Amino acid sequence: MLPHALVCDDAGMARSVLLLLSQLPQDPTGGAVRSLRTICEMLAAPGSGFRVAAVGTTATDHLAGLDARAVLRDQGVAVHEERPTRSDDRAVLRFVQRGIGYALLDTGSMRSGEWHAPHGRQFDLLLAAELEQFKPDVVLTMGANPFERERQRRCRANGAAVVLGVRQHGYYDIRAFEHVDDALMPSEFLVSCYEKKIGYRGTAIPPPIEPADVVPAERKPVFFTFVNPSVEKGVMLFARLAEEVSAARPDIPFMVVESRGLGGTLVAAGLAGGFDLRRHRNILVSPGVAQPKMFYAATRVLLAPSVWEEPSGRVATEALVCGIPPMVSDRGGLAEACRGAGFVLPLPEGLKVESMKPVTAEEARPWVELVVRLADDGEFYEEACARALAAGEVYRAGALAERYVEYFERVGTGH
């Protein structure tokens, strides 16, 4: 077991929280897991009155896979590898980071939904040991497949309250909440979606952003940055935007940061529209990074033309915390996330997740014109940065700590 007593001066008085995840908690491509991890880091901070531990795996939803050991090494984490006693078992990675004791089953780079059948037995034994020795008062978790729901049932049977961290639209089945005491959501928009669709009302608290992960020590605002080039994130609008701007103004640079979506998706989107974005030298494709601050350091404006209804929009909130103005679509919770800062632009009504071709040049015109103005008009840009920084204050982990502490002190107590 990990030295949980290290995370609190008075372990006997502390309330305990266990973070239970089906993937790598440090996965840089997983906005939802980063959000839950940041919540737990706030609770583990000295003086907050909580002991915190985490059980997870090395699984990732990154299309190209991730080397968990390399990710942890890049974050300066010293890992102790616990070798298996059975030949068909996997190693367990143990370490302490920001006051949280982690135990991660090494599932390689399998996807988060793939490892349950081959490695679920060992993971359940790891969880059972943690429940017995750590005795959490609250388990914060994600997921609603049959394996995950059964683990939630076991946690409650062990005496823990279960909080489901709902960061997406994938739980529109009331059975997802069968073994849950409450659902923690990042926006009033998402709370209203669940209430309307299945009659379940969760609790909305803005998602916390840890500046140490997001805010660079120094920022050189150069690129118009698009994260995760996938259809749902708006690659069909971005492809046209990049084509129109690059053809007319090759001096305006774009950075595309790979995540679940890869650079090849962007190239394919352009080709579907009859143009080849590879001919433009002002478009840089970057692989995923260990911490978002690595690409925010060179970002001038964040582009988030999401087509699907974003539950909140983590990259937009991260940009605000950095003082970077986001340009977002008018879909889902993105406007709420911007809190009056940034720029909310319309998408064509016909642009859907199923759309297989880029929008027209005319449909992309409002986006193109704003990009050019933000590149050329220094005063306009600086005003936008000031509004972004002011709006981002609410998302800083320190500003939200009191709300989350109060929530986790109360949940499961009947108050």
C-alpha positions as CSV (number, residue, x, y, z in Angstrom):
1,M,0.0,0.0,0.0
2,L,1.0,3.6,-0.6
3,P,1.9,5.9,2.4
4,H,-1.5,7.6,2.5
5,A,-0.7,9.1,5.9
6,L,1.7,11.5,4.1
7,V,-1.2,13.4,2.5
8,C,-2.7,14.7,5.8
9,D,-1.2,15.8,9.1
10,D,-4.0,14.2,11.1
11,A,-5.2,11.1,9.3
12,G,-7.5,10.2,12.1
13,M,-9.6,13.3,11.5
14,A,-9.4,13.4,7.8
15,R,-12.2,12.4,5.4
16,S,-10.9,10.0,2.7
17,V,-11.5,10.2,-1.0
18,L,-10.5,7.5,-3.5
19,L,-10.2,8.4,-7.2
20,L,-11.2,5.3,-9.3
21,L,-10.5,5.5,-13.0
22,S,-10.4,3.0,-15.9
23,Q,-7.5,4.9,-17.6
24,L,-4.3,6.8,-16.8
25,P,-5.1,9.7,-14.5
26,Q,-2.2,11.6,-16.0
27,D,-3.4,11.0,-19.6
28,P,-2.7,14.4,-21.3
29,T,-5.4,13.7,-23.9
30,G,-8.2,13.0,-21.4
31,G,-9.8,16.3,-20.4
32,A,-12.3,14.5,-18.1
33,V,-9.7,12.5,-16.2
34,R,-7.5,15.6,-15.8
35,S,-10.5,17.4,-14.4
36,L,-11.2,14.7,-11.8
37,R,-7.5,14.5,-10.9
38,T,-7.3,18.3,-10.3
39,I,-10.3,18.0,-8.0
40,C,-8.5,15.4,-6.0
41,E,-5.3,17.4,-5.9
42,M,-7.3,20.3,-4.4
43,L,-8.6,17.9,-1.7
44,A,-5.2,16.5,-1.0
45,A,-3.6,20.0,-0.5
46,P,-2.3,20.7,3.0
47,G,-5.0,22.1,5.3
48,S,-8.0,20.8,3.2
49,G,-8.8,18.0,5.7
50,F,-8.7,15.1,3.3
51,R,-6.7,11.9,2.6
52,V,-6.7,11.0,-1.1
53,A,-5.6,7.9,-3.0
54,A,-6.2,6.8,-6.6
55,V,-6.6,3.4,-8.4
56,G,-6.4,3.3,-12.1
57,T,-4.7,1.8,-15.1
58,T,-2.2,2.9,-17.8
59,A,-5.0,2.7,-20.5
60,T,-5.5,5.7,-22.8
61,D,-8.0,6.8,-25.5
62,H,-5.3,8.4,-27.6
63,L,-5.6,6.9,-31.0
64,A,-1.8,6.3,-31.4
65,G,-1.4,5.1,-27.8
66,L,0.7,6.5,-25.0
67,D,3.6,5.2,-23.0
68,A,2.5,5.8,-19.4
69,R,6.0,5.5,-18.0
70,A,7.2,8.2,-20.4
71,V,4.2,10.5,-19.5
72,L,5.0,10.1,-15.8
73,R,8.7,10.6,-16.3
74,D,8.0,13.8,-18.2
75,Q,6.0,15.0,-15.2
76,G,8.9,14.3,-12.9
77,V,7.2,11.3,-11.2
78,A,9.4,8.6,-9.6
79,V,7.5,5.3,-10.1
80,H,8.0,2.1,-8.0
81,E,7.1,-0.9,-10.2
82,E,5.5,-3.8,-8.2
83,R,6.2,-7.0,-10.2
84,P,3.3,-9.6,-10.4
85,T,3.4,-12.9,-8.5
86,R,1.5,-14.7,-11.2
87,S,2.9,-15.1,-14.7
88,D,-0.4,-13.9,-16.4
89,D,-0.7,-10.8,-14.2
90,R,0.5,-7.3,-14.9
91,A,2.8,-5.0,-12.9
92,V,1.4,-2.3,-10.6
93,L,2.9,1.2,-10.8
94,R,2.9,3.0,-7.4
95,F,3.9,6.6,-6.7
96,V,2.9,9.7,-4.9
97,Q,2.1,12.9,-6.9
98,R,0.8,16.1,-5.4
99,G,-0.3,14.4,-2.2
100,I,-2.2,11.6,-3.9
101,G,-1.0,7.9,-3.6
102,Y,-1.5,6.2,-6.9
103,A,-1.8,2.5,-7.7
104,L,-2.0,1.9,-11.5
105,L,-2.4,-1.5,-13.1
106,D,-0.1,-1.7,-16.1
107,T,-2.5,-2.5,-19.0
108,G,0.0,-1.2,-21.6
109,S,-1.6,1.2,-24.1
110,M,-4.9,-0.5,-24.3
111,R,-8.0,1.7,-24.7
112,S,-9.9,2.4,-21.5
113,G,-12.8,0.1,-22.5
114,E,-10.7,-2.8,-23.7
115,W,-8.8,-4.1,-20.6
116,H,-11.7,-5.1,-18.4
117,A,-12.1,-8.6,-19.8
118,P,-8.4,-9.7,-19.8
119,H,-7.3,-7.8,-16.7
120,G,-10.5,-7.1,-14.8
121,R,-9.8,-9.8,-12.2
122,Q,-6.5,-8.4,-11.2
123,F,-7.8,-4.8,-11.2
124,D,-10.7,-5.8,-8.9
125,L,-8.3,-7.4,-6.5
126,L,-6.3,-4.2,-6.5
127,L,-9.4,-2.1,-5.8
128,A,-10.6,-4.5,-3.0
129,A,-7.3,-4.2,-1.2
130,E,-7.5,-0.4,-1.5
131,L,-11.1,-0.4,-0.2
132,E,-10.1,-2.6,2.8
133,Q,-6.9,-0.7,3.8
134,F,-7.7,2.9,2.8
135,K,-11.4,2.8,3.8
136,P,-12.6,5.7,1.6
137,D,-15.6,7.8,2.7
138,V,-16.1,8.9,-0.9
139,V,-15.2,7.3,-4.2
140,L,-15.0,9.7,-7.2
141,T,-15.2,7.8,-10.5
142,M,-16.2,7.8,-14.1
143,G,-17.8,5.3,-16.4
144,A,-21.1,3.3,-16.7
145,N,-20.3,0.0,-18.5
146,P,-21.3,-3.1,-16.6
147,F,-17.8,-3.6,-15.2
148,E,-17.7,-0.1,-13.8
149,R,-21.2,-0.2,-12.4
150,E,-20.4,-3.4,-10.5
151,R,-17.3,-1.7,-9.0
152,Q,-19.4,1.2,-8.0
153,R,-21.8,-1.2,-6.3
154,R,-18.9,-2.8,-4.4
155,C,-17.6,0.6,-3.3
156,R,-21.0,1.5,-1.8
157,A,-21.3,-2.0,-0.2
158,N,-17.9,-1.2,1.4
159,G,-19.5,1.9,3.0
160,A,-18.3,4.6,0.6
161,A,-20.5,7.3,-1.1
162,V,-20.0,7.2,-4.8
163,V,-19.8,10.4,-6.9
164,L,-19.9,9.9,-10.6
165,G,-17.9,12.6,-12.5
166,V,-20.1,13.2,-15.5
167,R,-18.1,15.3,-18.1
168,Q,-20.0,14.1,-21.2
169,H,-23.3,13.2,-22.8
170,G,-22.7,9.4,-22.6
171,Y,-24.8,8.6,-19.5
172,Y,-28.3,9.1,-20.8
173,D,-29.5,5.8,-19.2
174,I,-30.8,6.0,-15.6
175,R,-29.1,2.7,-14.9
176,A,-25.8,4.6,-15.0
177,F,-26.8,6.2,-11.7
178,E,-28.0,3.0,-10.0
179,H,-25.0,2.8,-7.6
180,V,-24.3,6.5,-7.4
181,D,-25.0,9.0,-4.6
182,D,-24.5,12.1,-6.8
183,A,-23.3,13.1,-10.2
184,L,-20.7,16.0,-10.3
185,M,-21.0,18.0,-13.6
186,P,-19.0,20.9,-14.9
187,S,-21.8,23.2,-16.1
188,E,-25.4,24.1,-15.7
189,F,-25.9,23.3,-19.4
190,L,-25.0,19.7,-18.8
191,V,-27.1,19.5,-15.6
192,S,-30.1,20.7,-17.7
193,C,-29.4,18.1,-20.4
194,Y,-29.6,15.2,-18.0
195,E,-32.6,16.6,-16.2
196,K,-34.5,17.0,-19.5
197,K,-33.5,13.7,-21.0
198,I,-33.7,11.2,-18.1
199,G,-35.0,13.2,-15.2
200,Y,-31.8,13.1,-13.2
201,R,-30.3,16.2,-11.7
202,G,-26.7,16.4,-10.7
203,T,-24.6,19.1,-9.1
204,A,-22.8,21.7,-11.2
205,I,-19.5,23.1,-10.0
206,P,-17.1,24.8,-12.6
207,P,-14.2,22.6,-13.6
208,P,-11.0,23.4,-11.7
209,I,-7.8,24.3,-13.7
210,E,-4.4,23.8,-12.1
211,P,-2.2,26.6,-13.2
212,A,1.0,24.5,-12.7
213,D,-0.2,22.3,-15.6
214,V,-1.7,24.9,-17.8
215,V,-0.1,28.3,-17.4
216,P,3.4,28.6,-19.0
217,A,6.2,30.5,-17.2
218,E,6.5,32.7,-20.3
219,R,4.1,33.0,-23.3
220,K,5.0,34.1,-26.8
221,P,1.6,34.5,-28.5
222,V,2.3,33.3,-32.0
223,F,-0.1,30.5,-33.1
224,F,-3.8,30.2,-33.6
225,T,-4.1,26.8,-32.0
226,F,-6.6,24.0,-32.7
227,V,-6.6,21.0,-30.3
228,N,-7.8,17.5,-31.2
229,P,-8.4,17.6,-35.0
230,S,-11.5,15.4,-35.0
231,V,-15.0,15.7,-36.6
232,E,-16.8,16.4,-33.3
233,K,-14.2,19.1,-32.4
234,G,-14.9,21.0,-35.7
235,V,-12.2,19.8,-38.1
236,M,-14.5,20.4,-41.0
237,L,-14.8,24.1,-40.1
238,F,-11.1,24.4,-39.2
239,A,-10.0,22.8,-42.4
240,R,-11.8,25.5,-44.4
241,L,-10.6,28.3,-42.1
242,A,-7.0,27.2,-42.4
243,E,-7.3,27.0,-46.1
244,E,-8.8,30.4,-46.6
245,V,-6.5,32.2,-44.1
246,S,-3.4,30.4,-45.4
247,A,-4.1,31.1,-49.0
248,A,-4.6,34.8,-48.4
249,R,-2.3,35.4,-45.4
250,P,0.5,32.8,-45.1
251,D,2.1,34.9,-42.4
252,I,-0.6,33.9,-39.9
253,P,0.5,30.6,-38.3
254,F,-1.7,27.7,-37.1
255,M,-0.8,25.0,-34.7
256,V,-2.8,21.7,-34.6
257,V,-2.3,19.7,-31.5
258,E,-3.0,16.0,-31.9
259,S,-5.0,14.2,-29.2
260,R,-7.7,11.6,-30.0
261,G,-7.8,13.2,-33.5
262,L,-4.6,13.1,-35.5
263,G,-3.1,15.3,-38.2
264,G,-4.1,12.8,-40.9
265,T,-7.8,13.6,-40.1
266,L,-7.2,17.3,-40.9
267,V,-5.4,16.4,-44.2
268,A,-8.3,14.1,-45.1
269,A,-10.8,16.8,-44.3
270,G,-9.1,19.2,-46.7
271,L,-8.9,16.6,-49.4
272,A,-12.6,15.9,-49.1
273,G,-13.1,19.6,-49.8
274,G,-10.8,19.6,-52.8
275,F,-7.7,21.3,-51.3
276,D,-4.5,20.0,-49.8
277,L,-3.5,21.7,-46.6
278,R,-0.1,20.1,-46.7
279,R,1.0,22.7,-49.2
280,H,0.7,25.4,-46.6
281,R,3.9,25.9,-44.6
282,N,2.2,28.0,-41.9
283,I,0.3,25.0,-40.5
284,L,2.2,23.1,-37.8
285,V,1.0,19.7,-36.5
286,S,2.2,18.9,-33.0
287,P,2.0,15.6,-31.3
288,G,0.2,15.4,-27.9
289,V,2.2,16.8,-25.0
290,A,2.6,15.8,-21.4
291,Q,1.1,19.1,-20.1
292,P,-1.1,21.7,-21.9
293,K,1.2,24.6,-20.9
294,M,3.7,23.3,-23.5
295,F,1.5,24.4,-26.4
296,Y,-0.2,27.3,-24.6
297,A,3.2,28.9,-24.3
298,A,3.1,29.6,-28.0
299,T,-0.6,30.1,-28.5
300,R,-2.0,33.5,-29.4
301,V,-5.7,32.4,-29.8
302,L,-7.4,29.1,-29.1
303,L,-9.8,27.8,-31.7
304,A,-12.6,25.6,-30.5
305,P,-15.2,25.3,-33.4
306,S,-16.8,22.2,-31.8
307,V,-19.7,20.7,-33.7
308,W,-21.1,18.5,-30.9
309,E,-22.6,20.0,-27.8
310,E,-19.6,20.4,-25.6
311,P,-20.6,19.8,-21.9
312,S,-18.3,22.6,-20.9
313,G,-15.2,22.9,-23.0
314,R,-12.0,22.3,-21.0
315,V,-9.6,23.8,-23.6
316,A,-11.6,27.1,-23.5
317,T,-11.4,27.3,-19.8
318,E,-7.7,26.5,-19.9
319,A,-7.1,29.3,-22.4
320,L,-9.0,31.8,-20.2
321,V,-6.8,30.9,-17.2
322,C,-3.7,31.6,-19.4
323,G,-5.2,34.9,-20.6
324,I,-5.6,33.5,-24.1
325,P,-8.8,34.6,-25.9
326,P,-10.8,31.5,-27.2
327,M,-12.8,31.5,-30.4
328,V,-15.6,29.0,-29.8
329,S,-18.7,27.7,-31.5
330,D,-22.2,28.5,-30.3
331,R,-22.9,24.8,-29.5
332,G,-23.4,23.3,-26.1
333,G,-21.8,24.7,-23.0
334,L,-19.0,26.6,-24.7
335,A,-20.6,30.0,-24.4
336,E,-21.3,29.4,-20.7
337,A,-17.6,28.3,-20.2
338,C,-16.3,31.6,-21.7
339,R,-18.2,33.6,-19.1
340,G,-18.6,36.6,-21.3
341,A,-15.0,36.6,-22.6
342,G,-13.5,35.2,-25.8
343,F,-15.7,35.1,-28.9
344,V,-18.7,32.9,-29.6
345,L,-19.3,32.4,-33.3
346,P,-22.0,30.6,-35.2
347,L,-21.6,27.3,-37.1
348,P,-23.7,26.5,-40.2
349,E,-26.9,24.8,-39.2
350,G,-26.1,22.0,-41.6
351,L,-22.7,21.2,-40.1
352,K,-23.2,18.0,-38.1
353,V,-20.9,15.4,-36.6
354,E,-21.9,13.2,-39.6
355,S,-20.7,15.9,-42.1
356,M,-18.0,14.5,-44.3
357,K,-16.9,17.7,-46.1
358,P,-15.6,21.1,-45.0
359,V,-17.9,24.1,-44.8
360,T,-17.9,26.6,-47.7
361,A,-15.7,29.6,-47.7
362,E,-18.7,31.8,-47.2
363,E,-19.8,29.9,-44.1
364,A,-16.3,30.2,-42.6
365,R,-16.1,33.9,-43.3
366,P,-16.9,35.2,-39.8
367,W,-14.2,32.9,-38.4
368,V,-11.7,34.0,-41.1
369,E,-12.3,37.7,-40.5
370,L,-11.9,37.4,-36.8
371,V,-8.7,35.5,-37.1
372,V,-7.2,38.2,-39.3
373,R,-8.3,41.0,-37.0
374,L,-6.9,39.2,-33.9
375,A,-3.6,38.8,-35.9
376,D,-3.4,42.4,-37.1
377,D,-5.1,44.6,-34.5
378,G,-2.9,44.7,-31.4
379,E,-5.2,46.8,-29.3
380,F,-8.2,44.7,-30.0
381,Y,-6.1,41.6,-29.2
382,E,-4.8,42.9,-25.9
383,E,-8.3,43.9,-24.8
384,A,-9.5,40.3,-25.6
385,C,-6.6,38.9,-23.5
386,A,-7.5,41.1,-20.5
387,R,-11.1,39.9,-20.6
388,A,-10.0,36.3,-20.9
389,L,-7.7,36.5,-17.9
390,A,-10.4,38.2,-15.8
391,A,-12.9,35.5,-16.7
392,G,-10.4,32.7,-16.1
393,E,-10.0,33.6,-12.4
394,V,-13.1,31.6,-11.5
395,Y,-11.5,28.4,-12.9
396,R,-8.3,28.5,-10.9
397,A,-8.1,25.6,-8.5
398,G,-7.5,27.9,-5.6
399,A,-10.6,29.9,-6.3
400,L,-12.8,26.8,-6.4
401,A,-11.2,24.9,-3.5
402,E,-13.7,26.0,-0.9
403,R,-16.7,24.8,-3.0
404,Y,-15.2,21.4,-3.7
405,V,-14.1,20.9,0.0
406,E,-17.6,21.8,1.1
407,Y,-19.1,19.4,-1.4
408,F,-16.9,16.4,-0.5
409,E,-17.5,17.1,3.2
410,R,-21.2,16.9,2.7
411,V,-21.8,14.2,0.0
412,G,-22.9,10.9,1.4
413,T,-23.6,12.3,4.9
414,G,-27.3,12.9,4.4
415,H,-26.9,16.7,4.8
